[in-house]
Amino acid sequence: MQTVIQTTEDFVRNLLGEDSTGHDWFHIERVRRNALYICEKEGKGNQFIIEMAALLHDVPDEKLNSSKEEGEKQLFEFLEVLELEQKVRAQIIEIIGSISFKGGKKSVLTSIEAEIVQDADRLDAIGAIGIARTFAYGGKKGQLIYAPNIQVRETMSEEEYRKGKSSSVHHFYEKLLKLKDLLNTDSAKEIANKRHQFMENYLEEFFNEWNGQF
């Protein structure tokens, strides 16, 4: 199994290693670390499947590929070369396909492994690193830091979430501040409390400075 993990590490590091949108190898490594920590703390889940799904979770991401289909093809082709049971391969694919935010629509997770990997990924989207990743992605996408004339979108389709007009600060209200209450495991919720509060404090200071309050 360790050989499979190493092969997967090498593949993902080569594919996403220097991505500048916040989905680089260091993000992948943090998500893996989060996932393995939650797995241990909860005392649940297949560790190998959790680690593999964490390592591969961004490979088919539509944001990082020319299309959703192209991303999925890349994931499927890589998994085919590994010596994995079909059941294990299918579970990894199912986890990766189910954990995305998708505009806030509640996805149906069918396993504790999926819950853990989703929590691990969402923890890296909040707190100090979450803030940094938000502005990195927003800049890469050509979004403004903040635009007061834009309304926060309360409900949206996946298409609207991906392509609608927003700003990096709006992203806090449209996604990041919602994540704490969408987590699945007690271990992740415990970590999220401090990170959520950090974002609240950051936004308070941001708007103080934006509005010229000295």
C-alpha positions in Angstrom: 0.0 0.0 0.0 2.9 2.4 0.7 4.1 2.0 -2.8 0.7 3.0 -4.1 0.7 6.1 -1.7 4.2 7.1 -3.0 3.2 6.7 -6.6 0.1 8.8 -5.9 2.2 11.5 -4.1 4.5 11.7 -7.1 1.6 12.0 -9.6 -0.2 14.8 -7.6 3.0 16.7 -6.9 3.9 16.7 -10.6 0.4 17.7 -11.6 -0.4 20.4 -9.0 3.0 21.2 -7.4 3.2 24.9 -8.2 -0.5 25.8 -8.8 -1.0 29.4 -7.8 -4.7 29.3 -7.0 -4.2 27.8 -3.5 -4.6 24.2 -4.8 -0.9 23.4 -4.8 1.0 20.4 -3.3 1.1 22.1 0.1 -2.7 22.3 0.1 -2.9 18.6 -0.8 -0.5 17.7 2.0 -2.4 19.8 4.6 -5.7 18.1 3.6 -4.0 14.7 3.9 -2.7 15.6 7.3 -6.1 16.9 8.4 -7.8 13.8 7.2 -5.4 11.4 8.9 -5.7 13.4 12.1 -9.5 13.3 12.0 -9.5 9.6 11.2 -7.3 8.9 14.2 -9.3 11.1 16.5 -12.7 9.7 15.4 -11.4 6.2 15.4 -13.4 5.5 12.3 -12.8 4.9 8.6 -10.4 3.1 6.3 -7.1 5.0 6.6 -5.8 4.0 3.1 -9.0 5.1 1.3 -9.0 8.3 3.3 -5.4 9.1 2.4 -5.8 8.3 -1.3 -8.9 10.4 -1.6 -7.3 13.3 0.2 -4.3 13.1 -2.1 -6.4 12.9 -5.3 -9.3 15.1 -4.4 -8.3 18.1 -6.6 -7.2 16.1 -9.6 -10.6 16.3 -11.4 -11.6 19.7 -10.1 -13.2 21.7 -12.9 -11.4 24.9 -11.7 -8.1 23.2 -12.5 -8.9 21.5 -15.7 -10.1 22.6 -19.2 -13.4 20.8 -18.4 -15.1 18.6 -15.8 -14.8 15.6 -18.2 -11.1 16.2 -18.8 -10.5 16.3 -15.0 -12.4 13.1 -14.4 -10.6 11.4 -17.3 -7.3 12.3 -15.7 -8.3 10.8 -12.4 -9.8 7.6 -13.9 -6.7 7.0 -16.1 -4.3 7.4 -13.1 -6.4 5.0 -10.9 -6.4 2.4 -13.6 -2.6 2.0 -13.5 -2.6 1.3 -9.8 -3.0 -2.2 -8.4 -6.3 -1.6 -6.5 -9.3 -3.7 -6.1 -12.2 -2.4 -8.1 -14.3 -1.7 -5.0 -11.5 0.4 -3.5 -11.1 2.3 -6.7 -14.8 3.0 -6.9 -14.9 4.2 -3.3 -12.1 6.7 -3.9 -13.9 8.0 -7.0 -17.2 8.3 -5.2 -15.6 10.3 -2.3 -13.9 12.7 -4.6 -17.0 13.3 -6.6 -19.2 14.0 -3.5 -17.2 16.4 -1.3 -17.2 19.6 -3.3 -19.0 22.7 -2.0 -21.0 23.2 -5.3 -22.6 26.5 -4.3 -23.6 25.3 -0.9 -25.9 22.5 -2.0 -25.8 19.8 0.7 -24.2 16.7 -0.9 -25.2 13.2 0.2 -22.1 11.5 1.7 -22.4 7.7 1.8 -19.4 6.9 4.0 -17.4 8.0 7.0 -14.4 8.2 4.7 -16.2 10.8 2.6 -17.2 12.8 5.7 -13.6 12.9 6.9 -12.0 13.9 3.6 -14.7 16.6 3.1 -14.0 18.0 6.6 -10.3 17.9 6.0 -10.6 19.9 2.7 -13.0 22.4 4.3 -10.7 23.0 7.3 -8.0 24.2 4.8 -10.5 26.7 3.4 -10.9 28.6 6.6 -8.7 30.3 9.1 -5.4 32.1 8.3 -4.6 29.8 5.4 -8.1 29.9 4.1 -7.9 33.7 3.9 -4.6 33.6 2.0 -6.0 31.0 -0.4 -9.2 33.1 -1.0 -7.2 36.1 -2.2 -4.8 34.0 -4.2 -7.7 32.3 -6.1 -9.6 35.6 -6.4 -6.6 37.4 -7.9 -5.9 34.5 -10.3 -9.6 34.6 -11.4 -9.5 38.4 -11.9 -11.8 39.2 -9.0 -11.7 42.5 -7.1 -10.6 42.3 -3.4 -14.0 43.8 -2.5 -16.8 45.6 -4.4 -19.4 47.2 -2.2 -21.9 47.4 -5.1 -22.1 43.6 -5.4 -24.7 41.7 -3.4 -23.9 38.6 -1.4 -25.5 35.6 -3.2 -27.5 33.6 -0.6 -28.6 30.8 -3.0 -27.0 29.8 -6.3 -26.6 26.9 -8.6 -23.2 25.3 -9.1 -22.9 27.2 -12.4 -23.6 30.5 -10.7 -21.2 29.7 -7.9 -18.4 29.0 -10.4 -19.0 31.8 -12.9 -21.2 34.5 -11.3 -19.8 37.9 -10.4 -18.4 38.2 -6.9 -15.3 39.4 -5.0 -12.8 37.8 -2.7 -14.5 39.3 0.4 -17.9 38.2 -0.8 -16.5 34.7 -0.9 -16.3 34.7 2.9 -20.0 35.2 3.1 -21.0 32.9 0.2 -18.8 30.0 1.4 -16.2 30.3 4.1 -18.3 31.5 7.0 -20.8 28.7 6.2 -18.3 25.9 6.5 -18.1 25.5 10.2 -21.8 24.5 10.4 -21.5 22.1 7.5 -18.8 19.9 9.0 -19.5 16.3 9.7 -17.2 15.2 12.5 -16.7 16.4 16.1 -12.9 16.5 15.6 -13.2 18.9 12.6 -15.8 21.1 14.4 -13.4 21.5 17.3 -10.6 22.7 15.0 -13.0 24.9 13.0 -14.2 27.1 15.9 -10.9 28.9 16.3 -10.4 29.3 12.6 -13.9 30.6 12.1 -13.4 33.2 14.8 -10.1 34.3 13.2 -12.0 35.0 9.9 -14.7 37.0 11.8 -12.0 39.1 13.4 -10.2 39.6 10.1 -13.4 40.8 8.4 -14.1 43.2 11.3 -10.6 44.7 10.8 -10.9 44.7 7.0 -14.1 46.8 7.1 -12.7 49.1 9.7 -9.8 49.9 7.4 -12.0 50.0 4.3 -14.3 52.5 5.9 -11.5 54.7 7.3 -12.2 54.0 10.9 -9.0 54.8 12.8 
